[in-house]
Amino acid sequence: MLVKIEVNNRIIEARKGETIMSALESAGIKIPAICSMKDFTPTGACRMCVVEVEGKHGLVPSCSHPVNEWMKIKTHSPRVVKSRKTIVELLLSNHPDDCLYCVRNGNCELQTLAEELNVRERRIMGRKNNYKLDHSSPSIVRDPAKCILCGRCVRVCEDWMTVFAIDFLNRGNKTIIGTACDKDLNFSSCINCGQCIMVCPTGALFEKDALTELEDALHNPDKTVIVQYAPSVAVTLAEEFGVKPGKEVGGLISAVLRKIGFDRVFDTSCAADFAAVEMAAEVHERKKRKEKMPLVSGSCPAWVKFAEQWFPDLLPDMSTCKSPQQLLGTILKTVYAGKEDIDPGNIFSVAIAPCTAKKFEAQREEMTRKGLSDIDSVLTTRELAKLIRLYGIDMNQIGSEIADEPYGIPSSAGRLFGAAGGMSEAVIRSLPHITGSKDPSSIKYQELRGSKGRKEAGVKIGRNVYRFAAVSGLSNALPLIEEIREGKGDYDFVEIMACAGGCVNGGGQPIGAGDTAVRARMKALYGIDEKETIRFSHKSPAVSALYHEFQDGPGSKKCRSFFHTRYSERKVLL
Amino acid sequence: MDGKTNDILRKYPKGARDSLIPILQDIQDQEGYLSEQSIVEVGRYLNLPSGKIYGLATFYNQFRFEPPGQYHVCMCQGTSCHVTGAGDVRKELEKKMRLKPGETTRDGKFSLEYTACMGACHLSPLIRVNDRYHTRVAPGDVKGILNSFIEGEEE
């Protein structure tokens, strides 16, 4: 039902029961807000969104107050603007004045608010806090001095990720955001997904810098610096340079990376192809031996840590195949190094991922071979954009190039790994090849696409029906995990991605992009799949070459010894 | 599991969330503080993340996270003590003990805590050390009070 309300002396219509803020938004009036988040219950804590309502004594928080018929609202009256400005001034009163040196300079909500409200002088002097930077995590750095206590990170950690790694500690003006027992982040239950970074309005949370070590390697003549980029990075990077979301620029990335000075440029999707075939072999093998089903995916490093901490009983059912990034890392320092006659110790292997947890994964003990890490450094999409700017490369003035042989041309199935459900789709496509059945007539699985939290599909291959489930966002994974534990569901393969929507919405992606951008990135990946000629992972030249090299098939002993690993229970403060 | 914590948890058989604060209070009464282990155990029992419990416990002044010292010094923070000069006594205490509230000296001898009104306003400012009360304390008395414990031991 629609009701009429008066806003700034104009009559607008609003839906009964909706909040003032949502009604104002539909009418094209922007209200500043800090603590409010889409899809979350409003808390009304920051008071930035206050408006003046005739007849009400105090100012009303528009994010949580419902509209009433014939409400008379003033959104930008002097009283309202003064109140908002004071809040920003108070937030700035103990904020470090180092915008120029801050990672979020130019992309900071506090900076924007101060600018919009025309804060031009320090009116309120507060005592500066001097909390220590928490460098302990391999993925995420916390700088509590820059925290404005909006609580968004706490809420995504609780509600989306169900990790509860951080919470408000202490009270009043001593309040900070911290972990259980105020430990460093690396001792906490943090799974390094980086979604807290994505919602942080300031520079209080950011990824651990990998550029310095990378620069050193790039300028070291003894090192062969090899880089790989993930499919979701290819459909996102353009946004950092002002292009509308949904443009695929894999070719440009290859060209740019060569210009920067990387010796070889590869596509992580090639390893995703390899992973899809290996996982299909695992599913088939389990089904044949009538082992416990389902096989649970282990490609998402945030999900893997989550399982190690809370669901160690699921680990035996987790695919032993390493994630695409780590697979390619292993291949480069073994097979490729041998063929090209490079000392693996002189390879500096870099991965560009949409993810902060990949930084954690790269330094895991399981991901080493003869004392060498499979991957030496991981950059997020944001860091890649920084690197490109640092090298002064104009993205509009360069042409596309293809990535290097032999890991430069993936199938479109491998690229689908970037979107939640894509891994399942790739595994389904390769299953007939593994089981020796005919390829199905249609290979597009619409039910596994899109941004729904849980997607399912049943596919008949040969005489068997295989059931797939793909969940993204760990809060969506919990019910499924319970079903698996109770033996319900009857699935054969379960794909779990920590971030909602999969890697395209990873914690290393551009900040502040929003849902529509994520959907556009997904669509871009699906678009590639429509056009691509090679649409099966097992038909990718890189994959067949690799099995040829090994003189063995998918799931063979040799493959296992190289490309598979096992995870075990992890003790942290839960 | 720690047997003592277990005994406390057994007193709350429903394991409902609203028993969190009473459980924490019982643990603190018994152990003198909330250890990391006890927080984790309570979390497991009530099915709450330890981060949430720690967040809640730090909200309240009543909970400590370090074991109290042999001599647990409580400084009254009540209104009467405040107006009769508790602020200066407090500063002197922190300076002499080199502690902040909630902390314990490294040798485990002394710990410091600020409490709410102890109900002896006519004798303010008030310090309680274990079970002994020191009344009408001036900043100059702090050194003597602290020394009396050290000397008392040496005798």
Interface residues (C-beta under 8 A of the other chain):
Chain A: F164 A165 I166 D167 F168 L169 N170 R171 G178 T179 A180 C181 D182 S188 S189 L573 L574
Chain B: E36 I39 V40 G43 R44 P49 S50 G51 K52 I53 Y54 G55 T58 F59 Y60 F65
